[in-house]
């Protein structure tokens, strides 16, 4: 699934176009069908009109038929497998009778197997893998049970402070600088972990002071930056966790590449213009601006580096955006202007571009 959605446009590139246009068409038909059946956005959304759902289902069925027809007439015979016949003949009716096909696939079993393999591998357990898996699962279930019984607990810092008050560190966990919104279960945006309050003369604060004063109305009215500024490395935005490039614990998967132009996916505050032609960015840090006396949160800001988009019609057709990694503008924006996560790929050689794959796809738009 990950290969079809994210990696295949980068792996194939324009190779199929130069080799065989029939194979290019066959692959595009198959990819669109897989995106529909494996993700099923348009059929799972209860707010989608019935006519639009049926249109998406019919389009996916036709894509499978077109792929099979090309393979039967012009492709290699070994591609005409029994599994292809099952998909072409039965997937349309299976979706009609059972709902979203992706929910009935084996991906959840595969993920469970990967999790337990990861426990054994990361724990470097060779002679007692079963005990290692059981210990981790028991710990996980115990934490889930505690969180279920105490729904106000938001993270492990609070849990540790509650369970080990008498054996806490020299500096109590309660003294950490935390985002007050993290205590609200329904908060759409809050910062995670402990923050670090910046001094008035901090170098990074001096660089962003003009932009911050222009964004925050109380500071603009006062004519000076008289608020407390706390820097954080992680953020929760609409239940998604985003990191910054300064968060060093994320080694395998980074979440600091984001889109900043998804105006169709959320209601954005007015009065601020998004940078034109710079749809993707890297988050450098998150800032919590609060009043010194009352502690009231004024706003939550993100410092980003926005990349300039480069036109490439072929890659855009396949859901890939090309950006110039040398043309970067540093910006300060409200956190609500961050859209969704993105995956950045750096081509080999001396290429000065990034290839960007958006993690959220609107299947029913038919753009790709």
Backbone torsions as a table, in degrees:
resi	resn	phi	psi	omega
1	UNK	NA	-47.9	178.3
2	UNK	-60.9	-37.3	179.0
3	UNK	-63.5	-45.2	-177.3
4	UNK	-65.0	-43.7	-172.8
5	UNK	-77.3	-48.2	-167.9
6	UNK	-106.4	-45.3	-167.9
7	UNK	-90.7	-31.0	-173.3
8	UNK	-58.7	-42.0	178.5
9	UNK	-61.4	-30.5	179.9
10	UNK	-80.0	-36.7	-179.8
11	UNK	-70.5	-46.9	-178.0
12	UNK	-76.8	-40.4	-177.9
13	UNK	55.5	-126.2	179.1
14	UNK	-108.2	19.5	-177.7
15	UNK	-65.0	-43.6	-178.5
16	UNK	-66.5	-34.4	179.3
17	UNK	-63.1	-42.3	-179.9
18	UNK	-75.7	-21.3	-177.0
19	UNK	-92.8	-53.5	-174.4
20	UNK	-159.8	113.6	-177.7
21	UNK	-67.6	-28.5	176.9
22	UNK	-64.5	-41.3	177.9
23	UNK	-68.7	-33.1	175.6
24	UNK	-62.3	-45.7	178.8
25	UNK	-65.5	-41.9	-179.4
26	UNK	-62.4	-42.6	179.9
27	UNK	-65.2	-42.0	179.8
28	UNK	-63.4	-39.8	176.7
29	UNK	-62.5	-46.0	-179.0
30	UNK	-64.6	-40.5	-178.5
31	UNK	-64.1	-42.9	179.6
32	UNK	-64.9	-37.6	178.3
33	UNK	-66.1	-43.3	179.6
34	UNK	-63.2	-41.9	179.1
35	UNK	-60.4	-36.4	179.2
36	UNK	-72.5	-50.8	-173.1
37	UNK	-73.9	-34.4	-177.0
38	UNK	-81.3	-23.2	-178.4
39	UNK	-114.5	-43.0	171.8
40	UNK	58.3	40.2	-178.2
41	UNK	-60.3	-46.7	-174.2
42	UNK	-71.4	-26.8	-179.0
43	UNK	-90.1	-18.1	-178.8
44	UNK	-91.2	-21.4	-177.2
45	UNK	-78.5	115.9	-177.1
46	UNK	-69.8	-17.6	-179.5
47	UNK	-84.8	-7.9	-179.6
48	UNK	-76.1	132.2	179.1
49	UNK	-59.2	148.5	-178.0
50	UNK	-59.8	-38.3	-179.3
51	UNK	-64.1	-37.3	178.8
52	UNK	-70.4	-36.0	176.8
53	UNK	-63.7	-47.4	179.8
54	UNK	-63.0	-35.5	178.3
55	UNK	-64.9	-41.3	179.1
56	UNK	-66.4	-40.5	180.0
57	UNK	-65.2	-42.9	179.8
58	UNK	-66.1	-37.8	179.3
59	UNK	-64.9	-40.7	178.7
60	UNK	-64.7	-41.0	177.6
61	UNK	-61.6	-42.6	-179.6
62	UNK	-66.4	-37.0	177.7
63	UNK	-61.3	-41.4	177.9
64	UNK	-64.7	-42.4	178.6
65	UNK	-62.9	-43.1	-179.5
66	UNK	-64.2	-39.0	177.8
67	UNK	-63.4	-47.1	-179.6
68	UNK	-63.8	-38.0	-180.0
69	UNK	-63.7	-42.5	179.7
70	UNK	-65.8	-42.1	-180.0
71	UNK	-66.0	-33.9	-178.7
72	UNK	-73.2	-33.7	-175.0
73	UNK	-97.7	-31.7	-172.6
74	UNK	-131.4	-8.2	-175.5
75	UNK	-100.2	178.0	176.9
76	UNK	-68.8	138.3	-176.0
77	UNK	-63.6	-27.4	-177.6
78	UNK	-66.7	-14.0	177.0
79	UNK	-79.1	-13.6	179.7
80	UNK	-84.3	74.7	-175.9
81	UNK	-91.9	167.9	176.9
82	UNK	-65.9	-36.0	178.7
83	UNK	-63.9	-36.3	177.4
84	UNK	-64.4	-41.4	179.1
85	UNK	-62.4	-42.1	177.9
86	UNK	-60.3	-42.6	-178.9
87	UNK	-66.3	-45.1	-177.4
88	UNK	-65.1	-40.5	-172.9
89	UNK	-84.7	-36.6	-166.3
90	UNK	-111.9	-20.2	-173.9
91	UNK	-62.8	-37.4	-179.4
92	UNK	-61.6	-46.4	-180.0
93	UNK	-72.6	-34.1	177.1
94	UNK	-60.8	-42.1	178.2
95	UNK	-65.1	-36.6	179.5
96	UNK	-66.9	-40.2	-175.7
97	UNK	-84.2	-38.5	-170.5
98	UNK	-110.9	-6.8	-177.9
99	UNK	92.5	-156.5	-173.9
100	UNK	-55.4	125.1	-176.2
101	UNK	-67.6	-36.0	-177.7
102	UNK	-57.8	-29.9	-179.7
103	UNK	-71.7	-18.0	-178.5
104	UNK	-101.6	3.0	-179.3
105	UNK	-81.8	178.5	-175.6
106	UNK	-92.6	10.4	-174.5
107	UNK	-63.3	-31.0	-179.1
108	UNK	-70.4	-37.5	175.9
109	UNK	-64.3	-43.5	179.9
110	UNK	-61.7	-40.6	179.5
111	UNK	-65.8	-37.7	178.3
112	UNK	-63.9	-40.4	177.9
113	UNK	-64.0	-41.5	178.4
114	UNK	-62.3	-37.6	-179.5
115	UNK	-63.5	-47.7	-177.5
116	UNK	-69.5	-33.1	174.5
117	UNK	-63.5	-39.6	179.1
118	UNK	-64.3	-35.2	178.0
119	UNK	-61.9	-46.8	-178.6
120	UNK	-68.4	-41.0	-177.2
121	UNK	-69.4	-47.2	-178.2
122	UNK	-69.5	-33.0	178.4
123	UNK	-80.7	-5.6	-179.7
124	UNK	53.1	44.2	-179.6
125	UNK	-97.8	120.9	-178.8
126	UNK	-110.3	-39.6	-173.3
127	UNK	-96.0	-19.1	-179.1
128	UNK	-134.1	63.5	-178.4
129	UNK	-67.0	-34.2	-177.8
130	UNK	-64.8	-44.7	179.4
131	UNK	-62.2	-39.0	179.8
132	UNK	-64.1	-43.5	179.8
133	UNK	-65.4	-43.7	-179.8
134	UNK	-63.1	-42.4	179.8
135	UNK	-60.6	-44.9	-179.6
136	UNK	-66.0	-43.2	-179.5
137	UNK	-65.7	-39.3	177.8
138	UNK	-64.3	-41.5	177.5
139	UNK	-62.8	-41.9	178.9
140	UNK	-62.7	-46.0	-179.1
141	UNK	-66.1	-36.0	178.4
142	UNK	-64.1	-42.3	178.4
143	UNK	-65.8	-41.6	178.9
144	UNK	-63.5	-40.0	178.9
145	UNK	-65.0	-41.3	179.2
146	UNK	-65.2	-43.0	180.0
147	UNK	-66.1	-32.1	177.5
148	UNK	-68.1	-39.4	180.0
149	UNK	-78.0	-22.4	179.5
150	UNK	-128.5	77.0	-174.0
151	UNK	-65.4	-16.5	179.7
152	UNK	-74.2	-14.1	179.8
153	UNK	-76.6	124.2	-174.0
154	UNK	-101.2	-30.6	-175.6
155	UNK	-150.4	178.3	-175.9
156	UNK	-71.2	-24.5	176.7
157	UNK	-61.2	-47.3	178.7
158	UNK	-65.3	-40.7	179.4
159	UNK	-61.7	-44.9	179.2
160	UNK	-65.1	-39.1	179.2
161	UNK	-65.0	-35.2	-179.5
162	UNK	-73.8	-42.5	-173.4
163	UNK	-82.7	-27.1	-172.7
164	UNK	-127.5	51.6	-178.6
165	UNK	-64.7	-39.6	-175.3
166	UNK	-77.7	-20.0	-176.8
167	UNK	-116.8	34.6	-178.4
168	UNK	-76.8	170.6	178.8
169	UNK	-70.9	174.5	-178.9
170	UNK	-59.2	-40.4	175.6
171	UNK	-98.6	113.9	-175.0
172	UNK	-62.0	148.5	-179.7
173	UNK	-63.1	-28.3	179.5
174	UNK	-65.0	-17.0	179.5
175	UNK	-83.6	-4.9	179.1
176	UNK	-68.4	149.3	176.3
177	UNK	-80.4	112.3	-177.9
178	UNK	-124.2	151.9	176.7
179	UNK	-70.8	121.2	-178.5
180	UNK	-61.6	-25.9	-179.7
181	UNK	-70.1	-14.9	179.6
182	UNK	-66.0	-17.5	179.0
183	UNK	-80.5	-17.7	-178.0
184	UNK	-88.3	122.9	-175.9
185	UNK	-66.5	-23.7	-176.0
186	UNK	-105.1	9.2	-178.2
187	UNK	-64.9	125.1	-179.5
188	UNK	-71.5	-23.9	-177.8
189	UNK	-145.2	129.5	172.9
190	UNK	-158.4	160.7	-177.9
191	UNK	-96.6	145.3	-175.7
192	UNK	-103.9	155.1	177.2
193	UNK	76.7	-169.1	179.6
194	UNK	-95.1	139.4	179.8
195	UNK	-98.1	173.6	179.1
196	UNK	-128.5	117.1	-179.4
197	UNK	-71.8	131.9	-177.9
198	UNK	-87.2	142.0	174.4
199	UNK	-75.8	155.6	-178.3
200	UNK	-58.4	-24.2	-177.6
201	UNK	-105.7	18.7	179.3
202	UNK	-61.6	136.2	-177.9
203	UNK	-56.3	-43.5	-179.0
204	UNK	-66.6	-33.1	179.2
205	UNK	-70.2	-35.9	177.5
206	UNK	-64.5	-33.5	-179.9
207	UNK	-70.8	-36.9	-174.4
208	UNK	-99.8	2.1	-176.5
209	UNK	-56.1	-47.9	179.9
210	UNK	-60.3	-43.6	-179.7
211	UNK	-66.0	-37.4	-179.4
212	UNK	-68.3	-40.7	178.6
213	UNK	-65.9	-31.8	179.3
214	UNK	-75.8	-20.9	-178.4
215	UNK	-89.4	-37.0	-172.0
216	UNK	-96.1	114.2	-175.1
217	UNK	-60.3	-47.8	179.5
218	UNK	-59.1	-34.9	179.4
219	UNK	-72.8	-35.9	178.7
220	UNK	-66.3	-39.3	178.8
221	UNK	-66.7	-36.5	-179.5
222	UNK	-77.2	-21.0	179.9
223	UNK	79.2	7.3	179.5
224	UNK	-154.7	161.5	-179.4
225	UNK	-89.5	83.4	-175.5
226	UNK	-99.8	20.8	-177.9
227	UNK	-108.7	163.8	174.3
228	UNK	-79.4	135.2	179.1
229	UNK	-118.9	121.1	178.8
230	UNK	-118.9	131.3	-178.5
231	UNK	-99.4	136.5	178.2
232	UNK	-124.9	161.2	-178.2
233	UNK	-107.9	-14.5	-179.0
234	UNK	-135.9	153.3	-178.5
235	UNK	-142.6	144.4	170.0
236	UNK	-107.6	119.9	-179.3
237	UNK	-127.6	110.3	-178.4
238	UNK	52.4	49.0	176.4
239	UNK	72.5	-1.0	176.1
240	UNK	-96.8	136.7	179.8
241	UNK	-96.3	123.8	177.0
242	UNK	-113.7	143.7	175.8
243	UNK	-110.8	177.8	171.9
244	UNK	-114.6	167.7	-178.4
245	UNK	-68.0	-13.9	178.3
246	UNK	-86.8	-5.9	179.6
247	UNK	-81.2	105.0	-170.1
248	UNK	-87.4	-8.5	-177.5
249	UNK	-75.3	-24.3	179.7
250	UNK	-84.3	105.9	-178.2
251	UNK	-106.0	-42.9	-176.8
252	UNK	-84.5	-41.7	-178.3
253	UNK	-125.6	120.7	178.5
254	UNK	-105.3	147.0	-177.6
255	UNK	-127.2	31.8	-179.4
256	UNK	-105.2	-0.5	170.5
257	UNK	-91.1	124.6	-172.2
258	UNK	-138.6	164.5	170.2
259	UNK	-96.3	149.6	-179.1
260	UNK	-129.9	25.2	-177.2
261	UNK	-135.6	20.4	-177.2
262	UNK	-83.5	60.9	-178.0
263	UNK	-66.3	-20.0	178.9
264	UNK	-83.0	-11.5	-175.7
265	UNK	-97.6	-11.8	-179.1
266	UNK	-158.0	160.3	175.5
267	UNK	-85.0	118.7	-176.7
268	UNK	-99.2	149.5	175.3
269	UNK	-66.2	149.0	-177.8
270	UNK	-91.4	166.3	176.4
271	UNK	100.2	-6.7	-179.6
272	UNK	-128.7	132.4	-179.1
273	UNK	-95.3	133.6	175.8
274	UNK	-76.1	148.7	179.3
275	UNK	-66.4	126.5	-177.2
276	UNK	-76.2	134.5	176.4
277	UNK	77.0	13.7	178.5
278	UNK	-130.8	75.0	-172.1
279	UNK	-77.8	-18.1	-175.2
280	UNK	-128.1	151.7	-174.0
281	UNK	-152.6	166.5	173.2
282	UNK	-111.9	128.8	-179.5
283	UNK	-82.3	126.8	179.3
284	UNK	-93.0	-38.1	-178.4
285	UNK	-168.9	162.3	176.0
286	UNK	-117.0	141.9	-176.9
287	UNK	-126.4	131.4	174.3
288	UNK	-104.1	117.2	179.3
289	UNK	-101.2	122.3	-177.9
290	UNK	-137.2	159.1	178.5
291	UNK	-77.7	134.2	-176.3
292	UNK	-62.8	-40.1	-173.3
293	UNK	-75.7	-53.5	-174.1
294	UNK	-90.2	-20.9	-175.1
295	UNK	77.8	6.5	-179.7
296	UNK	-66.4	134.9	-179.7
297	UNK	-74.5	125.6	177.4
298	UNK	-86.3	-48.4	178.9
299	UNK	-167.4	166.8	174.7
300	UNK	-120.8	125.3	-173.4
301	UNK	-122.3	156.4	176.7
302	UNK	-127.1	131.0	174.4
303	UNK	-95.7	123.6	-171.5
304	UNK	-130.8	161.8	168.5
305	UNK	-114.8	111.2	-176.0
306	UNK	-94.5	134.7	-176.6
307	UNK	-99.7	145.2	178.7
308	UNK	-78.4	133.1	179.6
309	UNK	-78.3	143.1	177.6
310	UNK	-115.4	133.6	-177.0
311	UNK	-70.7	129.3	173.5
312	UNK	-153.9	97.5	-171.8
313	UNK	-63.7	-37.8	-177.2
314	UNK	-66.7	-49.3	-179.7
315	UNK	-66.9	-35.1	177.4
316	UNK	-62.0	-36.4	178.4
317	UNK	-60.9	-30.5	-178.3
318	UNK	-97.9	14.1	175.6
319	UNK	84.1	17.6	-179.8
320	UNK	-110.5	127.6	174.4
321	UNK	-104.7	136.9	178.6
322	UNK	-103.8	129.0	177.9
323	UNK	-126.3	153.4	179.5
324	UNK	-89.1	114.9	-176.4
325	UNK	-75.7	-7.9	177.2
326	UNK	-96.0	-14.9	-179.4
327	UNK	-102.6	90.0	-172.9
328	UNK	-124.0	139.2	176.0
329	UNK	-124.2	128.4	178.1
330	UNK	-85.4	129.8	-176.3
331	UNK	-133.0	159.8	173.4
332	UNK	-123.9	117.8	-175.3
333	UNK	-132.4	154.1	171.1
334	UNK	-60.2	147.1	-177.8
335	UNK	-60.9	-25.1	179.6
336	UNK	-65.4	-16.5	179.9
337	UNK	-82.5	-7.5	174.0
338	UNK	-77.6	129.0	-177.5
339	UNK	-90.0	-90.0	-177.4
340	UNK	-134.8	172.0	179.1
341	UNK	-73.4	158.4	177.9
342	UNK	-140.4	155.9	176.6
343	UNK	-108.8	125.5	178.8
344	UNK	-101.1	130.8	173.8
345	UNK	-117.7	136.3	179.0
346	UNK	-106.9	113.0	178.9
347	UNK	-59.7	153.3	-179.9
348	UNK	-73.8	163.4	178.7
349	UNK	88.4	-152.0	-176.6
350	UNK	-97.7	21.9	-179.9
351	UNK	-64.8	134.7	-178.7
352	UNK	-98.6	20.7	-176.4
353	UNK	-119.1	155.1	167.2
354	UNK	-107.0	145.0	169.8
355	UNK	-103.6	126.0	-171.2
356	UNK	-115.8	131.0	175.7
357	UNK	-112.9	125.6	179.3
358	UNK	-78.4	134.2	-175.9
359	UNK	-80.0	-17.1	179.5
360	UNK	-110.0	125.2	-177.8
361	UNK	-118.7	135.5	172.7
362	UNK	-97.2	95.8	-172.8
363	UNK	-63.0	-37.4	-172.6
364	UNK	-74.6	-9.2	179.0
365	UNK	-74.5	-26.1	179.3
366	UNK	70.5	18.5	-177.8
367	UNK	-67.3	-36.6	-177.8
368	UNK	-120.4	NA	NA
